[in-house]
Amino acid sequence: MRLYVYVMEAHDLVVKDSCFVELQVGKHKSKTRILRNTNNPAWNEEFLFRVYDMNEELLVSVFHQDDDSNGLFNGAELVVRVRIPVGSVAAENNSTLPPAWYSFERPKSGKFINTDCGKILLTLSLHEKGHDAAANDLPCLHSNITEEPKEIDSPFVSSNGVLCSKSPCGKIPGGKQLMKALRRRMDRLLHKNDEASRTDDSSGLSSSVSDYEDCMEEQHSNCSFEKSLEMMQSSESEQKMPENLPGGILIDQAYVVSPSDLNASLFTPNSQFRRDLAELQGTTDVHEGPWTWKSGEMSCLTRVVTYINAATKLVKAVKATEEQTYLTANGREFAVLASVCTPEVPYGSSFKVELLYKILPGPELPSGEESSRLVVSWEVNFLHSTLMKGMIEGGVRQGLKDSFEQFSILMAQKFKVLDSTDLFDKDHILAMQAGHQSDWELAKEYFWNMTVVSTIFMVLYIMVHILLCEPSKLQGLEFHGLDLPDSIGEFITCGILVLQLERIYNMVQHFVQARLQQGSDHGVKSQGDGWVLTVALLEGTNLASLDSSGFSDPYVVFTSNGKTRTSSVRLQTTDPQWNDILEFDAMEEPPSVLDVEVFDFDGPFDQAMSLGHAEINFLKHSATELADMWVSLEGKLAQSSQSKLHLRIFLDNNKGHETIKEYMTKMEKEVGKKLDLRSPHRNSTFQKLFGLPPEEFLVSDFTCALKRKMPVQGRLFLSARIVGFYANLFGHKTKFFFLWEDIEDIQQHPPSLSSVGSPLLVIVLKKDRGIDARHGAKCQDEEGRLRFYFQSFLSFSSASRMIVGLWRTRALSPDQKAQIAEDLDDHEERSKMLEDTESILNLEDTKMSKVYTAEIPVNTKSLMEMFNGGKLEHKIMEKSGCLHYATTAWEPIKPNIFERRLSYRFNRNVSIFGGEVACRQRKSPNANGEGWIIDEVMALYGVPFGNHFRVQLRYRIEKSALAHNACKCNVYVRVTWLKSTMFLERIKHNITGKFAHRLQDIFEMVEREILLTPQQDIGL
């Protein structure tokens, strides 16, 4: 942009002689001529400046020229000055400020500090280079203005909206004038010229300097927008595609249009797309500046666009200035950074909004058309700190969302949106695979080498030699049937022939084995319903070689959800062409990752050597990216060779919504809780929150706190493939996720003082996994595993049960899953059998047999520690022959009624059959409130006739009437029969007698432990 400044006159200046005006924009300055003997000088001069930033200011300063100072140039003293923002000029109609008086600021120091400052009459106009401001917008406002704008006549002109340079340097104008002015200044010092002469020459000098500064800025010539991009492509500076801005993604869409055409539609001067977008959004007064070269560390194209945004419900119509800069333009990829200033909005001077437009090549289409991918990201760049940061970001986010929704609509109208039907054309890919080479063609390529040719030649040569020779006489150790070499040369020839034949034999064997490997998984159709993963292996480049020949025999193994698929073998190549299609059988759960490993084939019984490996995370790639991607291999060999594979990956759900329903039903059995399908809106919000692909669906979520140095309250999200956490505390966001497969262990810690009385759920990841979620981990252990701590669940038991259930389903092997399923079925059967015993718990004492009664010299509270799941209970039960003793916490089921579960195994001393025990205990206070009644129903497994009966125990513990610090304990037993058997009386008698002795031993051990152990250690 060009700023025209018209300096008319000044009134009431504090000096009367030798004053002039200095104008400055950025680093560039210009001066008026010096006028004398007046405090109301009239200059009537026009100046021109280049403007690159609308935030710059025009500084107008009045100086007093001291003619009495000694030296080559006379000294000047600042009198007054005034500042005028350039942006205020752009905000006016036609970007022109009419003639106006500007009052000077009072100086802060100097001899003019206490005097009136005066004022100056100025006219300002801001226009593009090709605009004739003097002729069209600013008429002559003063009768004695005779000079035209001081713009040097040079080869720099505007064409097609772009300014660029023809030559590397500008021509310095007015060299003779500069020397002449210097000579005249010397004459003035010696009083050889009069005042008028000095005044004219001073004006000429200032004009020359001003024009020279402006001329040096404008080193441009005729050049079109397309040619400017070509010049940027041919520049030697390396152009890297920048990363997306951290504010978020506004658009990420592929279109059926070439990248260069899409770039031209968006950023060509006066493009039709921009005009249509302005009309759709209600934007007015759009002024596009020309694309110009901006010098610096890296030369680039830049332009300034001004416009007035349409009014919204919250903000009035405001003027915006947008500076657009090309960061990358190499013909295939383009990146444009737009910095938008809106100083008229609240707090508008404290921030800028930055938008990054990235145009990338899209996937190859079956039709052969070009496609491109447009990614628009944003961030708010705060120029200085403000307490309204969160409010500003929220307002900008909502405004950009609304604006780019209209942008997307218009893009969809102008260009065809690339959808899955354009990419997932499997029929076309299968047709492409039909071009496989025949075995004969492969054999011809494999065997057509110097080794085979030279061997064939030697064999034929020797055969012809044999035919031409007569039978030789027996010599030396020869006898009939044994013909030995007659010389060293013959011996060497025979050795070479044998080695060559052996090598040919190995090559033939290797080829046959490799061809048998061909087709093992290639072309095999998937079976079943669910998630079907299809991998098209197209080619590889720069694969490493372990053979001295410099070639390898590569094949690729793909692994996902515990299933593997193997490609065919390509012989003697480092740039193999496969064109294999590998389909995985349908999976009940959507796969999270695809492991890829390339091997060098050495035969079916030899150890294959790895040439590189890679992991493809489906949650970090869109369907568009997966449809056509180059995968860089990891590993020392692969990285040294820069090996890559070209893949096309498709993930389909061939049963649609039914697959998700079946998955949720299966998870209900795992977690023991009803799971409801979330609404499409809820799923869409979840996907956008974590940037997940559209096939990801939410299973459940919980309110909890993430424990780090300070707990952060947020929400834990569980889906089919990830565990994610999100919190937003006063604008400070915490967001991360990791895969179920990344989890190595899940631990449950009891409440403690550090967890504020809340139980902890600790998720431990495998080593070197979950790196992207590192900021959410509380610590990293000695083995390099990240540990995440979660607490403050509304229902810890429900949340932990669901998390553990989902993890087992995703992370365990098929054999482990089968074992767990068997255990769960067994556990469900036991739980169901225990649940059916509700009537047993309500029996009266008269229907039960008393097997133990005693006065124990300990109080009731101490004896009840035996039933609280603490150290005392575990110690006593282990001593009494209970292995793997485990209890749950007491949970209230009714007022003053609590229930818990127990499980353990008898050792061989208690039962020769061993056997497992599952118990259900219920406790409640007795009638007078000075004791407890504990009912227990016991189910025995792994013992003869264990499924025929249940054992009920009732403990009555109350305060003793005989001693103050003692209690009375009565225990009753009853056997309830579920099935009839001829051994009923024998089993009943055996159980009653066994439990009578067992209970006596248990309570005697309890009495000794309580009396001999310090009171504070009993319940630990």
N, C-alpha and C positions, 0 to 999 in steps of 0.2 A: 504493500500500500504506500501511497505518497501523501505526505502532509504538506499542504500549501499554507504558508504563514504570511499575512499581509500586515506589515508594521506601518500604521498610519501616522500617528502623532502622540504626544504626551503632554499633560498639563500639570502645572504646579510642582515641577521638579525642584528639589532643594539646591540644585546647582544651575548656573546660568551659562557656563562656558565649557567647551570641550567635553561633551558627553556623547556616548554612543550606546547602542543596545546590542547585547550578545544573546543569541538564541541557541539552545542546546536540546537535542533529543538523543538520549542514550549517550554515546561517546562522540557524537558529531556536533560540531559547533559552526555558527556563522555570525558575522558582525555587520552592523549597519555602518554608514559613513559617520564621521565625527562632525557634529554641529556645534557652533559657538555663539556666545552672547545672547542666549535665550533660555528661559525655563519652560517654554512651551514649544519644544522642537517638533518639526514635521518632517519625517523621513520619507514616507511614501515609497517603501521598498518591499519587494516580494522575495520570499525564500522558499526553498524546497528541500524536504527531508524524506529519507526512506524510513518506513515504520515496519518492524517485524513483530512487535508485541503490543497489543492494545492496552496493556497495563503500564506502558511507558508514560512519561510526563514531558511536557514542553516547559522548559525553564527559561523565563524571560528576565534578563538582568540588565540594569542600567549602570554603566561605569562612568567615572569621571576621569578624564585624561589629564595627567599631570605633565604639562609642557616644560616645566622647569627642572625636571629630574635629569640627571646626567646618564649617559650611556648610549648605546646604539639605538635602542628602542625606548620610547618614553614609557613610564609606569602608568598603571591604571588602578583605580580604587573602586571597589564595589559600593554602590549607593543604595539601591533597592532592588528587589526582585519579586516575581510572582510565578506560581506553578499552576499549570493547566493540564489536567489529565487528557491524554489522547482519546481515551474511551468516551469522554463526554462529547467529543466531536462526532464519533461514530454513532452516538445515540440520537443525533438530531436528524431532521428531515434532510434528505439528499446528502447526509454526512457533512453539512456545512453550518458553521456558526456565523450568523450575521454580525456586522460590525458592533462591537460592544466595548464598554470601558471596563478595564480590570484595575482594581485598586492594588497598589503595591503593598507588600508586607513590610511591617516596621522592622528594621534591622536590629539584631540582638547585640551588636557591638559596633564600634567605630564612632566617628564624630557626628554621624547623622542619626544617632539612636533616638534622640528626643525631638525630632522634627517631623513635620507632616511628610508623608511618603509620596503623594501624588498618584496619578493614574495614567494608563496607556490605552490607546484605541487599537484593537486588533481585529482581524478577520481570519478565521481558520477554515480549511476545507480538507477533507480526507477522501481520496479517490484512488482508483486503480491506475496503473501506469498509462494505459491507452486513453484515459479520460482527459478531455481538454477542460480543465476546471476554470481557467480564466475566461474562456469563450462562452461556456454554457451556464455555469452556476453562479459565478461571482462577477457581477458587473462592476464597472469602475465606480468607486464610491468617493473619490476625491478628484477634483478637477485638475490638479497638477500632477497626477500619476502619469508618467510618460513611459516608464520602463515596462518591458514585458517580463514574465517570470524568468528568473535567472537559471535556466536549464541549459546545460552545455549541449551543443549540437554534436552528437556522437552516433556511432553505428548501433546503439542499443535501443531496440524497439520491441514491441510486444506482438506476438503472433500465436493464434490458436490458444490463447489463455496461458501460455507458458513463457517465462523469461529464462534465457540461457545464454551462454557465452560463446563467442566465436574465437576469441583469442585468449590466451592465458593471462594477459595483463592489460590494464587500461592505459590509455594515452593521457599523460599529464597535460591538461590544457593550460594555456596562458603562461608559458614559461617566460616569454619576453616581457609580459606584463609584470610578472613577479620581479624580474631584474630591474625593470623600469621603476617599480614602486620602491624597491630598495634604494635605488639611486636618488629618487625624489626625497626619500626620508633623510638621507644624508644631506641633501641640499637644504632641507628644512632646518636641520640642526645648525647649519651654518648661516641661516637667515637669508638664503639666496632666492627663495620663492615667496610669493604672497600667500595669504590665507586661503583664497579661492583655489589656488593651485593645489595646496596641500589637501583641501577638502575633497576635490575631485579624485586625486590620486588615492586617497584613503578609501574612498568608495570603490574604486577599481580594485584595490588590493583585497578588500573584504569580499567582493563579489568573486574574485578569482579563487580565493581560499575555499569559500563555500561551495562553489561549483566543482572544485577539485575533489573535495571530500565526497560529494554526492556521486561524482563520476566514478570514483574508485569503488563505491559500493555496487554500481550497476555494471557488472562485467557480463553482459548477456547479449545474445543475438537471436535471430529468428530460429525457432525450433518448435516442432509440434509435440503434443503430449506423448504420442507413441515413440517419437525419436528420443524424448527425454528418458522414457523408461528403458529404451535400448542403451542409452548412455549409462544409465545406472547399472544395468546388467553387465556391461563391459568394464565397469570400474574394477580396479584391482582389489579393493577392500572386500574382505570376506563377509558375506551376508548370511547371518544365522537367523532362523525363525525364532522369535521370542516366545517365552512361556506365556500362558494365559494369565491375565491379571487376577489378583486374589479375591476380588469382590464377588466373582461368580460368573457363570456362563449365561448369556442372554439368548443366544442362538447357537445351535450346533446341528446343522442340517446339510444334507447333500442334495445337489441339483444337477439336472442333465444339461450342463453347459460347460464349456471349457473354462479353465481358470482365467485366462487372459480376457475372454469375453465378459465374464462376470466382473472382473476388475474394471474393465472399461465402462460397464453399465453403472457401477457404483461411484466411480471417481473421475470419469471424463468431464471436462468443463462443460457446464450447461447440459448435463445428461437428462434424458427424458425421465429416467427412473427417479432422479432427485426431484424433478418438478412434480411428478405424480405423487411422490411421498409427501412433499410439502402441502399439496392440495388435500391429501387424505388426512394429514395431521393438523391442518389449519394453520400452518406456518406461513408467515407473511414477511415481506421486505427481505427476501433472500438475496444476498450479494456474495457472489463467489469471486475471490481474488484469484489471480493467475498462479499456476504452479511455478515456483522459482527454486533455483538451487540455493541451498543453505550451506555455507562453508563451516567447517569445524573439524573435529577429530575424524568424522566420517561425513562426506558430502552426501546430501540427500535432497529429495524434492519435498517442498512444503508449500502450503497455501493457507489463507485465512478466509473463512466463510462466516458472514454475519447474518443473523435472521432474528425474527421475533417469534417466540414460542406462543402457541395459543394458550389462552387462560384456562385454568383448571378450577376445581371447587375450592382449592386451598390457596393457590398462587395466581396472581394476575398475569396478564400477558407481559413478558419480560424479554429484553434483548439479550441474545447470546452471541458470543464470539467463539468460534471453533477453529482451532489451528490443527490442520491435518498434515501429517508427516509420514512419508514412506520410509519404513525401516528395512523392508526386504522387497526386492522386485527382481527375480531372476528368470522370469518368463513362465515358470511353472508354479511358483509360490509367491504370494504377495502378503505383506503385513503393513497396515496403515494404523498409526497411533493418532487418535483425535483427542485433543485437550480442550474441554469446553468450559468457558468462564461465563457466569451469570451474576454479575455484581449487584443487580437490582433485587435479587431474592434475599430473604432474611439470612444474614450471615454469609452472603454470597462472596464477600471479599476474603473469607477465611478458607476457601476450598476451591478446588477444581475437580471436575469429573473427567476421568480418562477412559476412553473406549479403544479397544484393540480389535481391529478387523483382520482376521487371518483367512486367506483364501488358499486352500490346499488342493492338490489333485485328488479326485475321488476314485473309487474303485473302478476297475475295468468292467464294462457292461457287455453282456452277450451280443447286443446289437452292434457293437463297435463304436458307439457314440462316446464322446468324452464327457466326464462328469467332474464336478468340483465340490469341495466341502467348505462351507462358510461357518466360521466360529467367531462369535463376538463375545468378548469378556469385558469386565468393567472394574473400576475401583474409584474410591474417593481419595484424592490427594490433598491432605490438609496443609495449608500454607503456614498456619500457626495453631497452637493448641486452643481448644474450646471445650466448654462443658457440655455443649449441645451436640457432641460428636455422634452419639447414638441416634438422636432425632434426625440429624442431617442425613446419616447413612440410610435410615429407614425411609425418609422422604425421597431420596435419590433412587433407592431400590424400587419403590412403587412407581415412580415416574418413568424410569427406564423400562420397567415391565410393561406398562401400558403402551409406551411408545413403540417398543419392539414387537409387541403383538400385532400392531398395525403394519410394522415393517415386514413381519413374516407373512401376513396376508397378502401384501403387495408382491413380495417375492414369489409366493405360490401362484399368483396370477401371471407374472411375467415369465417364470421358468417352471419347468416340470420338476416336482419334488421327487427325489429318488426314494422309493419305498422298497419293501422286501421283495415284492414281485419282480422288480427290476434286477435284483441281485441274486435271489435264491432260485435261479433258473437251473434246477438240477438236471433237467432234461438236456439243456444245452451243454452242461459240464460232462454228463455221461456221453453225449455225442462226441465231445472233444476227446474223451478217453478212448474212443473207439480207434484212434489212430495209433495204437500200440504196435511196436515193431514185431514182426514174426520171429520165431526161433532161428530161422535161416539167416535173416538179416542181422540179428544179434550175434550169431556165430561168425558170420563173415567179418563183422567189425571187431569181434574179440580175437579171432585167430589170424587176422590179417596184420602180422607184425614180422619183424626181422627174424625172430627166433623160429617161428614156424616155417617161414620161407627158406631160411638157411638150412633147416633140418630136412625139409623135403628135397632141397637141391642135393644135399649130401647123400641121402638115401638113394635117389635116382642115379646119382653119379656112381655110387658104389655098385648098384645093381647092373648098370651098363658095363662097368668094369668087369664084373664077374662073368657077364655073358660073353665078353670079348676075350677073356683069358682062358688058356688051356689048363687042365688039371695039373697041379704041381706035384713033384715027387715028395715022398715023405722025408723029412729032415729032422735032425735033432731028436726031440722027445715026441714027435708027432706019431700018430698011428691012425689007422683007418677010422674015420668018424670024428677025429680031432685034428683041426687045422689051426695051428698057432701062428701068431705074427712072426714074420721072418726078419723084421728089423724094428728099431726104436720108432721110426716114423710110422710104421703100420700100427704099432702099439698105441701111440698117441692118437692116431686117427680113430682107432676103435674106441678109445676112452672118450674122445669128444662126442662121437656118435651116440654112445650109451648115455652120456649126460644130457644130450639134446633130446633123446627119446624119452628119458625120464621126465624132463621138464614138460615136454608135450603131453605126456600121460597125466601129469598133475594138473595141467591147464584143462584138459578134457574132463577130468574128474571134478574140478572146481566149477566148470561151466554147467555140468549136469546137476550138481548139487544146488547151484544157484537157480537154475531153471525150475527145480523141484520146489524151491522156496517161493518162486513166483506163483501168485494166485492163491496163497494160503489164506489171506484175508482180503485181498484186492477183489472188489466186485461182489463180495458176499453181502446179501441184503440183511438188514436188521430184522429182528423178530420181537414180537410183543408190542404192548401199548404203553405209552408214557413219553419220557423225554428221549428223543433220538438224536444222537450226536453223529454228524457226518463230517469227515475230514477229507478234503481233496488235496493230496500231496502233488504239487506240480513239478517243482524243480529245486535244485540246490546250487549254490555257487561257492567257490573257494573252499571246498571241504578239505580237511587235512589228510595227509597221506602218511602211512606207517611203512610203506613198502619202498625199497630202494629204487623202484621204477618211477617213483613220483606219482603213482596213481593208487586209488583205493577201490574197494568193492562195497559201497555204502548201502545200507538199508536203515529204515527208521522204525522205531517202536513207539507207539502212542499208548498212554495209560490214563484212564479217567474212571473215577469211582470204583477202583479195584479191577477194572477190565482192561485188557490190552488188545491192540491191533498192530499187525506187523506189515510193513510194505514189502514190495518185491526188491530184489537185489539188482543193483546196476554195476556192471563189471568195468574195471579199469577206467575210472573217470574221477575227476574232482569237481565236475560241473554236471551232475546227473540230471536226466530228464525222466521223471517217473510217470506223471499223469495217472496216479493211482487214486481210487476212491475207496475209503475205508469207513464202514458204518458200524457203530456200536449198537448192540442190542438195547432195546428200550429200557430206561431206568425209571424207578419209582421216584427218585429225587433228582432235581436238576443238578448237573455237575458244576463244581466250583472252578476246578483247574484242569488243564490238560498238560500232562508231562510228556515232553518230546525228547527222545535220545537217539542219536545217530551212531551206528556201529559199523565196523569194518568186518565184512564176512570172511571167515577163514575155514568154513566147513561146519558140519553139524556137531562134531565132537571136540572142536577147538574153542577156547575161550575167546569170545568176541571182544575186541578192543573198542572203547568208546571214543568217538571222534568229536563229541560235543553234546550238550543237553540244553534244554530250555523249559520254562514253565509259563504257560499262558493262562492268565487269570481272567475268567469270563466276566467278572464283575468290574474290571478296569478297562474293558473294551466294549465299544458299541457294536451292534450287529453290522453296521457299515464297515467298521474297521476289521472285524473278524472275516467278513466276506472276501477280503483280498488283503493279505498282510505278508510282509517279509519279517521273519523271526531271526534275530541274531542269536547264535549259539554261544553258550558259556563253556568254560573249561580252558585249560592252558593251550591245548592244540587248536581249538576252535577260535579263541581270541587272537592267537598269533597269526592265524590264516584269514581272520575276519569272515568266518563261515556264516552262511545264511540259508534259510529254507523259505520257499514260497508256498504258502498254504491258503486254502479257502475253507473256512469252518462254518458250519451251519448247525444251529441248535433248534430243534422243532419239538413241539408238543402235539403229538398226533391224536390225542384224546381231548385236547382243549381243557375246559373247565372241570371235566370229570377227573382228570389226573390230579388236580389240586384238591378236590374233594376227597379222593382216595388217600392222598398224602395226609390230609388233616385227620381223617378217620384213623389211620395208622398211628399218628402221633397221639391221639386221644388214649389209645391203649398204652403207649409208652409212658405218658405223664400222668395218667389217671385223672384226667380233667377234660371237660367238654370244651372243644375249641370251635369257635365260630369264624366263618370266613369274613374278612374285613371288606368294607365297601370299596368300590373302585377309586373313589376320591381319597380315601384313607391310604390305600396302597400307592396311589400316584404321589401323594404328599411324602410318604416314606421314601419312595424311589428318588424324588427330587432332593430330599434332605441329604441323602448320602451319595447321590450321583450314581444310582444303580440302574441296570438295564430293565426294560419293561416286563420281563418274565419273572422278576423277583417279586415275591409276595410276602406280606407280613403275617406271622403266626401269632405273636403275642407281644405285649410290652408292659413294663412295670415302672412305677415311680421308685427311685432309689437314689442313693448318694454315692458318688465316686470318691474314694478315700485316697488322697495324696497328702501333701503337707496340711491342707485344709479340705474338709469334705465339700464337694460340689454337688448340689442337688440338681438332678436331671431325670432323664428317662432312659431306660434300657430297652432296646428293641431286639426282638428275636425273629429271624426269618428262616427260610429253608436253608440258606447258605451262610449267613453272617450273624454275628453278635455286634450290635452297634450301640453307642452311647452318645447322647446329645444333651447339652446344657447351655442355657443362655442366661448369664448372671449380669444384669445391668450392661448389656451389650458385649460382654466378654464371652465368647462362644467356645465351648469345648465339644469337639466332634471327632469321632474315630470309629472304625470298625475293623474286625478281623474275622477270618474264616473259622468255621467249626473245626476244620481239619488242622488248623494251627494250634489247637488246644491239646496240651499234653496231660493236664490233670486239673480237676476241680475239687477244691477243698472247702470244708465248712468249719469255721472256727466259732467256738462258743462266745457269748457276750463277755466283754471285758471293759475295764475302765477306759482304755484308749478308744474303744468303739462306742462309747457313750451308752453302754448297756445294750447294744444291738448286735446280733450275730453277724459274722462276716462271711461272705462268699468270695473265695479267692480263686481266680482263674489263672492258671500257669500255662504260658505258651511254650511251644517247642523252641529249641535254640535257633536263633537267626530267623525266626518267623514273626510276623506282625510288626515289621519295622516301621510301617507307616503309622501305626498306633502307639509308637513309643512314648509320645507326649502324655498319654493317658495312664501309663503304668506308674505304680507307686515306687517300684524298685526293680532292679535286675540282679538276680542271684549270682552265685559264684560260677554257675555253669552257663551263664549268658542268657538265661530265660527271663522273659518279661513277666511280671506278676501284677495283676489288676485286682484291686480290692473294692468290693461293693457292699454297702450296708444300708440300713434304714428302709428295708422293704416293708410294705404294708402287711404282707403275709410271707414271711421268710420261707416257711416250709413249702408253700405252693410254688413260689418262684424258683427255689433251689431244685425242687423235684422236676419242674419243667425244663430248666436249663440242663440238668444232668441227663434227662431223657433225650432231649434233642441232640446233645453232644454224643451220646452213645450211638445214636442212630447214624450220625454222619461220620464219626471218626473211627469206628471199629470195623474190623474185617468181617467178611461174610460168616466165617466160622464163629467168630466172637459174637456176632449178632444172633446167630442161631442158638448159641449157648445161653445168651441172655434172654432170648425169647422163651426158651425152655424153662429157665429159672423163673421168669415172670409168670408164665402159665402156672407153674407149681405154686408160686407165691399167691397168685389170684385164687387158686383152688383153696389154699390154706386160709386166706383171708375170708373167703366166702363161707368156709366151714366155721370159722370163728364168729363171723357175723350172725350165723344162724343159731348161735348159742345164747341169744338174748334172754330166752326164758330160763335157761339154766342158772343165770346170775341172780335170779329173783327167788330161788328156793328158800324155804324156812329151815332153821337150824334143826328142827325135829326130824326132818327128812335126811339129815346128814349124820355121819359118824364122827364122834370126837376122837381124835387120834393123839392129841397132845394138849396138856395143860400145865402151866407152871407159873410160879411167882418169881419174877426176875428182878434182881436188885438194881435196876436202872430206871430212870424216869421214862415216861411215854415218849417224850420228844427225842431222846437219844435212841430209843429202840426203833422209832420211825425212820431214822437215818438208813436203816436196812432196806427201805423201800423208796429211797429218793434218787437212786441211780448214781450215787457218789462212790468214793473210793472204798468205803466200808462194804457196800453191797457187792461190788465187783470182787473184792478180796475174799469175802466169805463164800460167794458162789463158785469162784475158781477153786478154792480149797475143797469144796464139797463135790467136785467132779464135773463142773460145767465148763465146757470149752467154748471159746468164741462168744462169750456172754455179751449181749448188746441190748440196750433199752432205749426207748424213746422218752421224751419229756412228758410230764403229766399235762394233759390238755383238758380244760373244763368242757363238759358236755351239757351239764345242767347246773343250777345254783348249788354250790357245795358238793358237787359230784365231779370227780376227775377220772380220767382213763389214760392208760398207756399200753404199749406192746413190748413184749420181750421175746428174744430168740436165743437159743444156745444149743449145744450138742453134749450129750452124756459121754463121759469117757468109759472105758471098758470096765472099770471098777464098779461103776453104778449099774451099767447094763452091758451084758456080753454082746448085745446087738448094736451098741452105740446108740444111734437114733438121734433125730433132731426134734427139738421142742419149740413150739410156737405158743405163746401165752398172751392172754388178754386180761389185764388187771383193772379193777375199778375200785376207787376208795371214796369213802364218805364218812363224816363224823357220826358218832353214835348219838343216842337220844339225849344224853345229859351233856354232850359237848366236851367230855373229858377223855375221849378216846376215839379210836378209828376202827372202821370195819373195812377190810380189804377182801374183795372177791376175786378169784382167779380161775380162769378156764384154760385148761392145758390140752393141747393137741400133740400127740406123739406120732412121729413119722420114722419109717425104717425099722419098726419093731413088729413082731407078729401080731396081727389083728389090730394094728394101730388105727385103722380107719373104721373100726367097729365101735369105738367108745371115745368119750371125753372125760377128763378128770377135773373135778371142781374142788377148789380149796377155799376155805373161808377163815380169815384171821380176825379174831376179836382182841384188840389191844386196848386196855383201859387202866385207869389209875387204881392201884391196889388199896384195899381197905385196911390191910395189916401193917403197912409201913408207909412213911411219908415219901421217901425217894425210891419208890418201887412201882412196878406195874404188873398186871396180870395178863397172861396171853393164853388164849384158847384157839385151837386149830381144828377145823372140821373138814372131812373128806367125803366125797361122794363120786361114784362112777355112773355116768349117764350113758346109756347104750343107744347107738344109732342103728346097729344091725344086730340081729340075733345070732348067737353061736352056742354050740354045745359046751364051750369052755367058759361060760359066763361066770359061774361061781369061783372057778379056779383063778381066773384073771382078777376078779374083784378082791379075793382074799390076798393074792400076791401084791396088788397095788396098795391095799390098805396097810398091810404089814410093812412093806418097803417104805412108804411115806412116813409111817409112825417113827421108825428108826432114823430116817433121814432128817425129819424135822427136829427131832431131839438133838442130833449132832449139830445142826445148823444153829439153833438158838444157844446151845452151849458155847459154840465158837463166837457168836455175837456177844454174849455176856463177857467172855474173856477179853475180846478186842476192845469193847467199850471201857471196861474197868482198867485195862492196862495201857490204853492209848490216851494221850492228852486230848482234852475236850476239843481244842481248836483244830485238831487234825482229823476228826472223825468224818466230817462232811466234805473234805477236800477231794 
